Amino acid sequence: MLGEISETTFKWLDERLSLSAVASAAGKKKVPLHKQSFWYYMGGIAMLLLAVQFLTGILLMVYYIPELSSANSSVLFINSQIDFGWFVRSMHSWGANILIFVLFAHMFSAYFMKAYRKPRELTWISGLGLLMLCFGFGFTGYLLPWDEVAFFATKIGIDIAEQVPLIGVILANLLRGGLEVGQGTLSRFFLLHVIVLPLGLFAIAGIHLLLVQLHGMSEPKSFQAQAPEKKKYEMFFPDFFMKDLMVWLLAFNVLATIVILFPWGVGPEADPFAAAPAGIKPEWYFLGMFQFLKLLPAHISFIEGEKVGLLIFALIGGIFAAAPFIDKGENPKLSMFFDMYGLMILIGLIAFTIWGYLA
């Protein structure tokens, strides 16, 4: 009886969702086995952490109040009065930081494995778009507790955004909602954080996952050069999928352990009229760029130093994003250039981040 009901239910869903076609496609998908295969798990870990962010974010919205007079106290209430509120809030905060770290690892592993080459150019671009959106989540979410450090770090961040050529002043005014960081800023950041950015994330993530399914797992050049009889694969479902689940379980336990050992606190409520605390710094994923901008003089020729720095970042990022359209695998010297280019960016990010942390 139960078997007949389940069969009827599956048939009903299959007629409307083409589940058989999806199952057939999953059954044919193969994953190449080589020394760098562990990097394939980064995308799955990022998906898990995104799910954690959405779930914990929804739970936090039950008690969070996006008003100047209540924002900090509502977060403090969550941390101290709600059962497991501290755990959910710490899971959200730590999860955001670890997510961006995993996305960096995913991006650079794809870059150095040349996974951006034909036909995966759009997969690469959509992946970079997801990283930019997660930066946006980090920047907008940082202000929401309305504590002292977040307030002044956000103020500095918007002041830097104001230096963007041509659109900087308009962008800064849109973010602030006025001339100063206040209720307008908090309301706009909350709207961006819980509605605008999630909608963009769903759209781009859907495109990214579709492209990954269409083109399958990329194969490194060293793997492609092997004789066909020496190449080894495993089926995505159920072999790789079961391993993926184990990695997700491990990643979730690591996150939960960090949350329990190092719960995320709440700083004192922001006072816009107080002096900025000494040594104020942005979150670690912006710290390298922040440190680089601090080294530039006030003016370089007739241009403000921060504007020059932002133009340098735009040029570096533009070349990095354009890699699949330039490095097509036809010119070994060009391929070596992009290897060194990516390595220099990675070393620079690490070095300036550590420098900024120690400064």
DOVO-587346 format. One record per residue (C-alpha): residue number from 1; x, y negated, z negated. Coordinates in nm, 2 decimals, decimal comma, always signed. Example, Ala and Ser with C-alpha at 12.3 -4.5 7.8 and 13.67 -1.06 7.14 Angstrom:
2
<node k="1" X="+1,23" Y="+0,45" Z="-0,78"/>
<node k="2" X="+1,37" Y="+0,11" Z="-0,71"/>
//
This chain:
359
<node k="1" X="+0,00" Y="+0,00" Z="+0,00"/>
<node k="2" X="+0,27" Y="-0,25" Z="-0,10"/>
<node k="3" X="+0,47" Y="-0,14" Z="+0,21"/>
<node k="4" X="+0,18" Y="-0,22" Z="+0,44"/>
<node k="5" X="+0,13" Y="-0,56" Z="+0,27"/>
<node k="6" X="+0,50" Y="-0,65" Z="+0,30"/>
<node k="7" X="+0,50" Y="-0,54" Z="+0,66"/>
<node k="8" X="+0,19" Y="-0,74" Z="+0,74"/>
<node k="9" X="+0,34" Y="-1,05" Z="+0,57"/>
<node k="10" X="+0,67" Y="-1,01" Z="+0,76"/>
<node k="11" X="+0,49" Y="-0,98" Z="+1,09"/>
<node k="12" X="+0,28" Y="-1,29" Z="+1,01"/>
<node k="13" X="+0,60" Y="-1,49" Z="+0,93"/>
<node k="14" X="+0,79" Y="-1,35" Z="+1,22"/>
<node k="15" X="+0,53" Y="-1,47" Z="+1,47"/>
<node k="16" X="+0,57" Y="-1,82" Z="+1,34"/>
<node k="17" X="+0,93" Y="-1,84" Z="+1,23"/>
<node k="18" X="+1,10" Y="-1,59" Z="+1,47"/>
<node k="19" X="+1,26" Y="-1,41" Z="+1,17"/>
<node k="20" X="+1,35" Y="-1,12" Z="+1,39"/>
<node k="21" X="+1,56" Y="-1,34" Z="+1,62"/>
<node k="22" X="+1,73" Y="-1,50" Z="+1,32"/>
<node k="23" X="+1,81" Y="-1,16" Z="+1,17"/>
<node k="24" X="+1,94" Y="-1,03" Z="+1,51"/>
<node k="25" X="+2,17" Y="-1,34" Z="+1,55"/>
<node k="26" X="+2,30" Y="-1,29" Z="+1,19"/>
<node k="27" X="+2,36" Y="-0,93" Z="+1,25"/>
<node k="28" X="+2,58" Y="-1,00" Z="+1,56"/>
<node k="29" X="+2,78" Y="-1,28" Z="+1,40"/>
<node k="30" X="+3,14" Y="-1,18" Z="+1,32"/>
<node k="31" X="+3,40" Y="-1,34" Z="+1,10"/>
<node k="32" X="+3,77" Y="-1,31" Z="+1,20"/>
<node k="33" X="+4,01" Y="-1,16" Z="+0,94"/>
<node k="34" X="+4,35" Y="-1,33" Z="+0,91"/>
<node k="35" X="+4,58" Y="-1,49" Z="+0,65"/>
<node k="36" X="+4,38" Y="-1,81" Z="+0,65"/>
<node k="37" X="+4,03" Y="-1,65" Z="+0,62"/>
<node k="38" X="+3,98" Y="-1,77" Z="+0,26"/>
<node k="39" X="+3,93" Y="-2,13" Z="+0,40"/>
<node k="40" X="+3,60" Y="-2,01" Z="+0,55"/>
<node k="41" X="+3,45" Y="-2,01" Z="+0,20"/>
<node k="42" X="+3,49" Y="-2,38" Z="+0,16"/>
<node k="43" X="+3,18" Y="-2,46" Z="+0,35"/>
<node k="44" X="+2,97" Y="-2,23" Z="+0,14"/>
<node k="45" X="+3,11" Y="-2,37" Z="-0,18"/>
<node k="46" X="+3,02" Y="-2,72" Z="-0,06"/>
<node k="47" X="+2,66" Y="-2,60" Z="+0,01"/>
<node k="48" X="+2,63" Y="-2,46" Z="-0,34"/>
<node k="49" X="+2,75" Y="-2,78" Z="-0,50"/>
<node k="50" X="+2,51" Y="-2,98" Z="-0,28"/>
<node k="51" X="+2,23" Y="-2,76" Z="-0,41"/>
<node k="52" X="+2,35" Y="-2,82" Z="-0,77"/>
<node k="53" X="+2,35" Y="-3,20" Z="-0,70"/>
<node k="54" X="+2,00" Y="-3,20" Z="-0,57"/>
<node k="55" X="+1,86" Y="-2,99" Z="-0,85"/>
<node k="56" X="+2,03" Y="-3,17" Z="-1,13"/>
<node k="57" X="+1,95" Y="-3,51" Z="-0,97"/>
<node k="58" X="+1,58" Y="-3,43" Z="-0,96"/>
<node k="59" X="+1,59" Y="-3,33" Z="-1,33"/>
<node k="60" X="+1,78" Y="-3,65" Z="-1,42"/>
<node k="61" X="+1,52" Y="-3,86" Z="-1,24"/>
<node k="62" X="+1,25" Y="-3,74" Z="-1,49"/>
<node k="63" X="+1,41" Y="-3,96" Z="-1,76"/>
<node k="64" X="+1,63" Y="-4,21" Z="-1,59"/>
<node k="65" X="+1,50" Y="-4,57" Z="-1,57"/>
<node k="66" X="+1,66" Y="-4,79" Z="-1,30"/>
<node k="67" X="+1,63" Y="-5,12" Z="-1,49"/>
<node k="68" X="+1,90" Y="-5,33" Z="-1,65"/>
<node k="69" X="+1,74" Y="-5,31" Z="-1,99"/>
<node k="70" X="+1,69" Y="-4,94" Z="-1,98"/>
<node k="71" X="+1,94" Y="-4,77" Z="-1,74"/>
<node k="72" X="+2,22" Y="-4,72" Z="-1,99"/>
<node k="73" X="+2,00" Y="-4,63" Z="-2,28"/>
<node k="74" X="+1,80" Y="-4,38" Z="-2,07"/>
<node k="75" X="+2,13" Y="-4,20" Z="-1,97"/>
<node k="76" X="+2,23" Y="-4,20" Z="-2,34"/>
<node k="77" X="+1,89" Y="-4,06" Z="-2,43"/>
<node k="78" X="+1,94" Y="-3,78" Z="-2,17"/>
<node k="79" X="+2,28" Y="-3,70" Z="-2,31"/>
<node k="80" X="+2,18" Y="-3,70" Z="-2,68"/>
<node k="81" X="+1,81" Y="-3,64" Z="-2,72"/>
<node k="82" X="+1,70" Y="-3,41" Z="-2,43"/>
<node k="83" X="+1,76" Y="-3,04" Z="-2,47"/>
<node k="84" X="+2,05" Y="-2,95" Z="-2,25"/>
<node k="85" X="+2,04" Y="-3,30" Z="-2,11"/>
<node k="86" X="+2,41" Y="-3,34" Z="-2,16"/>
<node k="87" X="+2,47" Y="-3,02" Z="-1,96"/>
<node k="88" X="+2,25" Y="-3,13" Z="-1,67"/>
<node k="89" X="+2,40" Y="-3,48" Z="-1,66"/>
<node k="90" X="+2,76" Y="-3,34" Z="-1,69"/>
<node k="91" X="+2,68" Y="-3,08" Z="-1,42"/>
<node k="92" X="+2,57" Y="-3,36" Z="-1,19"/>
<node k="93" X="+2,87" Y="-3,58" Z="-1,26"/>
<node k="94" X="+3,14" Y="-3,31" Z="-1,25"/>
<node k="95" X="+2,96" Y="-3,15" Z="-0,95"/>
<node k="96" X="+2,99" Y="-3,47" Z="-0,75"/>
<node k="97" X="+3,36" Y="-3,49" Z="-0,81"/>
<node k="98" X="+3,43" Y="-3,13" Z="-0,73"/>
<node k="99" X="+3,21" Y="-3,14" Z="-0,42"/>
<node k="100" X="+3,42" Y="-3,42" Z="-0,27"/>
<node k="101" X="+3,74" Y="-3,23" Z="-0,36"/>
<node k="102" X="+3,60" Y="-2,92" Z="-0,18"/>
<node k="103" X="+3,49" Y="-3,13" Z="+0,12"/>
<node k="104" X="+3,85" Y="-3,27" Z="+0,14"/>
<node k="105" X="+3,98" Y="-2,91" Z="+0,13"/>
<node k="106" X="+3,73" Y="-2,80" Z="+0,40"/>
<node k="107" X="+3,81" Y="-3,10" Z="+0,62"/>
<node k="108" X="+4,19" Y="-3,06" Z="+0,61"/>
<node k="109" X="+4,17" Y="-2,68" Z="+0,65"/>
<node k="110" X="+3,95" Y="-2,73" Z="+0,96"/>
<node k="111" X="+4,19" Y="-2,99" Z="+1,09"/>
<node k="112" X="+4,51" Y="-2,79" Z="+1,05"/>
<node k="113" X="+4,35" Y="-2,47" Z="+1,19"/>
<node k="114" X="+4,25" Y="-2,68" Z="+1,49"/>
<node k="115" X="+3,88" Y="-2,59" Z="+1,43"/>
<node k="116" X="+3,79" Y="-2,92" Z="+1,59"/>
<node k="117" X="+3,88" Y="-2,81" Z="+1,95"/>
<node k="118" X="+3,63" Y="-2,73" Z="+2,22"/>
<node k="119" X="+3,34" Y="-2,65" Z="+2,18"/>
<node k="120" X="+3,34" Y="-2,77" Z="+1,82"/>
<node k="121" X="+3,39" Y="-3,14" Z="+1,87"/>
<node k="122" X="+3,05" Y="-3,23" Z="+1,74"/>
<node k="123" X="+3,09" Y="-2,99" Z="+1,45"/>
<node k="124" X="+3,39" Y="-3,19" Z="+1,35"/>
<node k="125" X="+3,22" Y="-3,53" Z="+1,38"/>
<node k="126" X="+2,91" Y="-3,42" Z="+1,19"/>
<node k="127" X="+3,14" Y="-3,28" Z="+0,92"/>
<node k="128" X="+3,31" Y="-3,62" Z="+0,88"/>
<node k="129" X="+2,97" Y="-3,78" Z="+0,87"/>
<node k="130" X="+2,88" Y="-3,55" Z="+0,57"/>
<node k="131" X="+3,19" Y="-3,65" Z="+0,39"/>
<node k="132" X="+3,12" Y="-4,02" Z="+0,45"/>
<node k="133" X="+2,77" Y="-3,97" Z="+0,31"/>
<node k="134" X="+2,91" Y="-3,80" Z="+0,00"/>
<node k="135" X="+3,13" Y="-4,10" Z="-0,05"/>
<node k="136" X="+2,82" Y="-4,31" Z="-0,04"/>
<node k="137" X="+2,65" Y="-4,08" Z="-0,30"/>
<node k="138" X="+2,96" Y="-4,12" Z="-0,52"/>
<node k="139" X="+2,97" Y="-4,50" Z="-0,48"/>
<node k="140" X="+2,60" Y="-4,56" Z="-0,54"/>
<node k="141" X="+2,56" Y="-4,30" Z="-0,82"/>
<node k="142" X="+2,86" Y="-4,45" Z="-1,01"/>
<node k="143" X="+2,67" Y="-4,76" Z="-1,10"/>
<node k="144" X="+2,34" Y="-4,60" Z="-1,21"/>
<node k="145" X="+2,44" Y="-4,54" Z="-1,58"/>
<node k="146" X="+2,51" Y="-4,92" Z="-1,59"/>
<node k="147" X="+2,81" Y="-4,89" Z="-1,82"/>
<node k="148" X="+3,10" Y="-5,12" Z="-1,85"/>
<node k="149" X="+3,35" Y="-4,94" Z="-1,63"/>
<node k="150" X="+3,09" Y="-4,86" Z="-1,36"/>
<node k="151" X="+2,97" Y="-5,22" Z="-1,34"/>
<node k="152" X="+3,31" Y="-5,37" Z="-1,28"/>
<node k="153" X="+3,44" Y="-5,09" Z="-1,05"/>
<node k="154" X="+3,13" Y="-5,14" Z="-0,84"/>
<node k="155" X="+3,18" Y="-5,52" Z="-0,84"/>
<node k="156" X="+3,54" Y="-5,46" Z="-0,71"/>
<node k="157" X="+3,41" Y="-5,21" Z="-0,45"/>
<node k="158" X="+3,15" Y="-5,46" Z="-0,31"/>
<node k="159" X="+3,41" Y="-5,74" Z="-0,31"/>
<node k="160" X="+3,64" Y="-5,51" Z="-0,10"/>
<node k="161" X="+3,34" Y="-5,43" Z="+0,13"/>
<node k="162" X="+3,30" Y="-5,81" Z="+0,18"/>
<node k="163" X="+3,64" Y="-5,82" Z="+0,35"/>
<node k="164" X="+3,52" Y="-5,59" Z="+0,64"/>
<node k="165" X="+3,57" Y="-5,80" Z="+0,95"/>
<node k="166" X="+3,25" Y="-5,95" Z="+1,11"/>
<node k="167" X="+2,99" Y="-5,77" Z="+0,89"/>
<node k="168" X="+3,16" Y="-5,78" Z="+0,55"/>
<node k="169" X="+2,96" Y="-6,07" Z="+0,40"/>
<node k="170" X="+2,63" Y="-5,94" Z="+0,53"/>
<node k="171" X="+2,71" Y="-5,59" Z="+0,40"/>
<node k="172" X="+2,81" Y="-5,72" Z="+0,06"/>
<node k="173" X="+2,49" Y="-5,93" Z="+0,02"/>
<node k="174" X="+2,28" Y="-5,63" Z="+0,13"/>
<node k="175" X="+2,44" Y="-5,41" Z="-0,13"/>
<node k="176" X="+2,43" Y="-5,67" Z="-0,41"/>
<node k="177" X="+2,08" Y="-5,79" Z="-0,34"/>
<node k="178" X="+2,20" Y="-6,14" Z="-0,42"/>
<node k="179" X="+2,52" Y="-6,33" Z="-0,51"/>
<node k="180" X="+2,60" Y="-6,12" Z="-0,82"/>
<node k="181" X="+2,57" Y="-5,75" Z="-0,92"/>
<node k="182" X="+2,25" Y="-5,73" Z="-1,11"/>
<node k="183" X="+1,90" Y="-5,58" Z="-1,10"/>
<node k="184" X="+1,88" Y="-5,61" Z="-0,73"/>
<node k="185" X="+2,20" Y="-5,41" Z="-0,69"/>
<node k="186" X="+2,09" Y="-5,14" Z="-0,93"/>
<node k="187" X="+1,75" Y="-5,10" Z="-0,75"/>
<node k="188" X="+1,91" Y="-5,08" Z="-0,41"/>
<node k="189" X="+2,18" Y="-4,84" Z="-0,52"/>
<node k="190" X="+1,91" Y="-4,62" Z="-0,68"/>
<node k="191" X="+1,70" Y="-4,63" Z="-0,36"/>
<node k="192" X="+2,01" Y="-4,54" Z="-0,15"/>
<node k="193" X="+2,11" Y="-4,27" Z="-0,39"/>
<node k="194" X="+1,78" Y="-4,08" Z="-0,41"/>
<node k="195" X="+1,61" Y="-4,15" Z="-0,08"/>
<node k="196" X="+1,81" Y="-4,30" Z="+0,20"/>
<node k="197" X="+2,13" Y="-4,09" Z="+0,16"/>
<node k="198" X="+1,95" Y="-3,76" Z="+0,10"/>
<node k="199" X="+1,75" Y="-3,81" Z="+0,42"/>
<node k="200" X="+2,07" Y="-3,87" Z="+0,61"/>
<node k="201" X="+2,24" Y="-3,58" Z="+0,45"/>
<node k="202" X="+1,95" Y="-3,34" Z="+0,54"/>
<node k="203" X="+1,96" Y="-3,45" Z="+0,90"/>
<node k="204" X="+2,34" Y="-3,43" Z="+0,95"/>
<node k="205" X="+2,38" Y="-3,11" Z="+0,74"/>
<node k="206" X="+2,11" Y="-2,95" Z="+0,96"/>
<node k="207" X="+2,29" Y="-3,04" Z="+1,27"/>
<node k="208" X="+2,63" Y="-2,93" Z="+1,13"/>
<node k="209" X="+2,49" Y="-2,59" Z="+1,02"/>
<node k="210" X="+2,32" Y="-2,54" Z="+1,36"/>
<node k="211" X="+2,65" Y="-2,61" Z="+1,54"/>
<node k="212" X="+2,84" Y="-2,37" Z="+1,31"/>
<node k="213" X="+2,58" Y="-2,10" Z="+1,39"/>
<node k="214" X="+2,60" Y="-2,17" Z="+1,76"/>
<node k="215" X="+2,97" Y="-2,16" Z="+1,79"/>
<node k="216" X="+3,06" Y="-1,92" Z="+1,51"/>
<node k="217" X="+3,38" Y="-1,92" Z="+1,30"/>
<node k="218" X="+3,68" Y="-2,08" Z="+1,46"/>
<node k="219" X="+3,99" Y="-1,87" Z="+1,52"/>
<node k="220" X="+4,34" Y="-2,01" Z="+1,45"/>
<node k="221" X="+4,58" Y="-2,01" Z="+1,75"/>
<node k="222" X="+4,80" Y="-1,74" Z="+1,58"/>
<node k="223" X="+4,49" Y="-1,52" Z="+1,57"/>
<node k="224" X="+4,39" Y="-1,59" Z="+1,93"/>
<node k="225" X="+4,74" Y="-1,50" Z="+2,05"/>
<node k="226" X="+4,71" Y="-1,14" Z="+1,91"/>
<node k="227" X="+4,64" Y="-0,85" Z="+2,13"/>
<node k="228" X="+4,26" Y="-0,77" Z="+2,13"/>
<node k="229" X="+4,32" Y="-0,43" Z="+1,97"/>
<node k="230" X="+4,50" Y="-0,59" Z="+1,68"/>
<node k="231" X="+4,23" Y="-0,85" Z="+1,60"/>
<node k="232" X="+4,01" Y="-0,76" Z="+1,30"/>
<node k="233" X="+3,66" Y="-0,88" Z="+1,23"/>
<node k="234" X="+3,39" Y="-0,82" Z="+0,98"/>
<node k="235" X="+3,02" Y="-0,87" Z="+1,01"/>
<node k="236" X="+2,89" Y="-1,19" Z="+0,87"/>
<node k="237" X="+2,59" Y="-1,01" Z="+0,73"/>
<node k="238" X="+2,61" Y="-0,83" Z="+0,50"/>
<node k="239" X="+2,99" Y="-0,81" Z="+0,45"/>
<node k="240" X="+3,10" Y="-1,17" Z="+0,45"/>
<node k="241" X="+2,77" Y="-1,29" Z="+0,31"/>
<node k="242" X="+2,81" Y="-1,07" Z="+0,00"/>
<node k="243" X="+3,17" Y="-1,20" Z="-0,05"/>
<node k="244" X="+3,03" Y="-1,55" Z="-0,01"/>
<node k="245" X="+2,78" Y="-1,49" Z="-0,29"/>
<node k="246" X="+3,06" Y="-1,37" Z="-0,52"/>
<node k="247" X="+3,26" Y="-1,69" Z="-0,44"/>
<node k="248" X="+2,95" Y="-1,90" Z="-0,51"/>
<node k="249" X="+2,91" Y="-1,72" Z="-0,85"/>
<node k="250" X="+3,27" Y="-1,78" Z="-0,93"/>
<node k="251" X="+3,25" Y="-2,15" Z="-0,83"/>
<node k="252" X="+2,94" Y="-2,21" Z="-1,03"/>
<node k="253" X="+3,10" Y="-2,05" Z="-1,34"/>
<node k="254" X="+3,41" Y="-2,27" Z="-1,30"/>
<node k="255" X="+3,19" Y="-2,58" Z="-1,28"/>
<node k="256" X="+2,99" Y="-2,47" Z="-1,59"/>
<node k="257" X="+3,31" Y="-2,40" Z="-1,78"/>
<node k="258" X="+3,44" Y="-2,75" Z="-1,70"/>
<node k="259" X="+3,11" Y="-2,90" Z="-1,80"/>
<node k="260" X="+3,11" Y="-2,72" Z="-2,14"/>
<node k="261" X="+3,47" Y="-2,80" Z="-2,22"/>
<node k="262" X="+3,47" Y="-3,16" Z="-2,09"/>
<node k="263" X="+3,11" Y="-3,30" Z="-2,11"/>
<node k="264" X="+3,06" Y="-3,63" Z="-1,93"/>
<node k="265" X="+3,02" Y="-3,92" Z="-2,17"/>
<node k="266" X="+2,84" Y="-4,25" Z="-2,15"/>
<node k="267" X="+3,03" Y="-4,58" Z="-2,17"/>
<node k="268" X="+2,91" Y="-4,90" Z="-2,34"/>
<node k="269" X="+2,64" Y="-5,09" Z="-2,17"/>
<node k="270" X="+2,76" Y="-5,33" Z="-1,90"/>
<node k="271" X="+2,78" Y="-5,70" Z="-1,99"/>
<node k="272" X="+2,81" Y="-5,90" Z="-1,67"/>
<node k="273" X="+2,93" Y="-6,20" Z="-1,87"/>
<node k="274" X="+3,22" Y="-6,02" Z="-2,04"/>
<node k="275" X="+3,57" Y="-6,00" Z="-1,90"/>
<node k="276" X="+3,66" Y="-5,69" Z="-1,70"/>
<node k="277" X="+3,84" Y="-5,42" Z="-1,90"/>
<node k="278" X="+4,21" Y="-5,39" Z="-1,85"/>
<node k="279" X="+4,32" Y="-5,14" Z="-1,58"/>
<node k="280" X="+3,98" Y="-5,10" Z="-1,42"/>
<node k="281" X="+3,99" Y="-4,84" Z="-1,14"/>
<node k="282" X="+3,75" Y="-4,68" Z="-0,90"/>
<node k="283" X="+3,68" Y="-4,30" Z="-0,89"/>
<node k="284" X="+3,97" Y="-4,08" Z="-0,78"/>
<node k="285" X="+3,85" Y="-4,04" Z="-0,42"/>
<node k="286" X="+3,87" Y="-4,42" Z="-0,37"/>
<node k="287" X="+4,18" Y="-4,46" Z="-0,58"/>
<node k="288" X="+4,44" Y="-4,40" Z="-0,31"/>
<node k="289" X="+4,29" Y="-4,67" Z="-0,08"/>
<node k="290" X="+4,25" Y="-4,91" Z="-0,38"/>
<node k="291" X="+4,61" Y="-4,87" Z="-0,47"/>
<node k="292" X="+4,73" Y="-4,93" Z="-0,11"/>
<node k="293" X="+4,52" Y="-5,25" Z="-0,09"/>
<node k="294" X="+4,67" Y="-5,37" Z="-0,42"/>
<node k="295" X="+5,02" Y="-5,36" Z="-0,26"/>
<node k="296" X="+4,93" Y="-5,59" Z="+0,02"/>
<node k="297" X="+5,01" Y="-5,96" Z="-0,01"/>
<node k="298" X="+4,72" Y="-6,21" Z="-0,03"/>
<node k="299" X="+4,78" Y="-6,31" Z="+0,33"/>
<node k="300" X="+4,96" Y="-6,15" Z="+0,62"/>
<node k="301" X="+5,02" Y="-6,43" Z="+0,87"/>
<node k="302" X="+4,68" Y="-6,60" Z="+0,89"/>
<node k="303" X="+4,47" Y="-6,29" Z="+0,80"/>
<node k="304" X="+4,37" Y="-6,20" Z="+0,44"/>
<node k="305" X="+4,57" Y="-5,90" Z="+0,32"/>
<node k="306" X="+4,26" Y="-5,69" Z="+0,23"/>
<node k="307" X="+4,12" Y="-5,74" Z="+0,58"/>
<node k="308" X="+4,45" Y="-5,61" Z="+0,73"/>
<node k="309" X="+4,43" Y="-5,31" Z="+0,49"/>
<node k="310" X="+4,07" Y="-5,23" Z="+0,60"/>
<node k="311" X="+4,17" Y="-5,26" Z="+0,97"/>
<node k="312" X="+4,46" Y="-5,01" Z="+0,90"/>
<node k="313" X="+4,22" Y="-4,77" Z="+0,73"/>
<node k="314" X="+3,98" Y="-4,80" Z="+1,03"/>
<node k="315" X="+4,26" Y="-4,73" Z="+1,28"/>
<node k="316" X="+4,39" Y="-4,43" Z="+1,08"/>
<node k="317" X="+4,04" Y="-4,29" Z="+1,04"/>
<node k="318" X="+3,95" Y="-4,35" Z="+1,40"/>
<node k="319" X="+4,25" Y="-4,16" Z="+1,53"/>
<node k="320" X="+4,18" Y="-3,88" Z="+1,28"/>
<node k="321" X="+3,81" Y="-3,86" Z="+1,39"/>
<node k="322" X="+3,91" Y="-3,87" Z="+1,76"/>
<node k="323" X="+4,15" Y="-3,57" Z="+1,73"/>
<node k="324" X="+3,92" Y="-3,32" Z="+1,91"/>
<node k="325" X="+3,89" Y="-3,55" Z="+2,21"/>
<node k="326" X="+4,27" Y="-3,61" Z="+2,24"/>
<node k="327" X="+4,43" Y="-3,28" Z="+2,11"/>
<node k="328" X="+4,27" Y="-3,03" Z="+2,34"/>
<node k="329" X="+4,54" Y="-2,77" Z="+2,31"/>
<node k="330" X="+4,69" Y="-2,83" Z="+2,65"/>
<node k="331" X="+5,00" Y="-3,03" Z="+2,53"/>
<node k="332" X="+5,21" Y="-2,86" Z="+2,26"/>
<node k="333" X="+5,39" Y="-3,20" Z="+2,18"/>
<node k="334" X="+5,05" Y="-3,37" Z="+2,13"/>
<node k="335" X="+4,93" Y="-3,09" Z="+1,91"/>
<node k="336" X="+5,25" Y="-3,12" Z="+1,70"/>
<node k="337" X="+5,19" Y="-3,49" Z="+1,67"/>
<node k="338" X="+4,84" Y="-3,44" Z="+1,53"/>
<node k="339" X="+4,98" Y="-3,18" Z="+1,29"/>
<node k="340" X="+5,23" Y="-3,43" Z="+1,16"/>
<node k="341" X="+4,97" Y="-3,71" Z="+1,16"/>
<node k="342" X="+4,73" Y="-3,51" Z="+0,94"/>
<node k="343" X="+5,01" Y="-3,41" Z="+0,71"/>
<node k="344" X="+5,12" Y="-3,77" Z="+0,66"/>
<node k="345" X="+4,76" Y="-3,87" Z="+0,58"/>
<node k="346" X="+4,73" Y="-3,59" Z="+0,33"/>
<node k="347" X="+5,06" Y="-3,67" Z="+0,16"/>
<node k="348" X="+4,97" Y="-4,04" Z="+0,16"/>
<node k="349" X="+4,63" Y="-3,98" Z="+0,00"/>
<node k="350" X="+4,79" Y="-3,76" Z="-0,27"/>
<node k="351" X="+5,08" Y="-4,00" Z="-0,33"/>
<node k="352" X="+4,87" Y="-4,32" Z="-0,35"/>
<node k="353" X="+4,61" Y="-4,15" Z="-0,57"/>
<node k="354" X="+4,87" Y="-4,03" Z="-0,82"/>
<node k="355" X="+5,03" Y="-4,37" Z="-0,81"/>
<node k="356" X="+4,70" Y="-4,55" Z="-0,87"/>
<node k="357" X="+4,62" Y="-4,31" Z="-1,16"/>
<node k="358" X="+4,96" Y="-4,38" Z="-1,33"/>
<node k="359" X="+4,97" Y="-4,75" Z="-1,25"/>
//
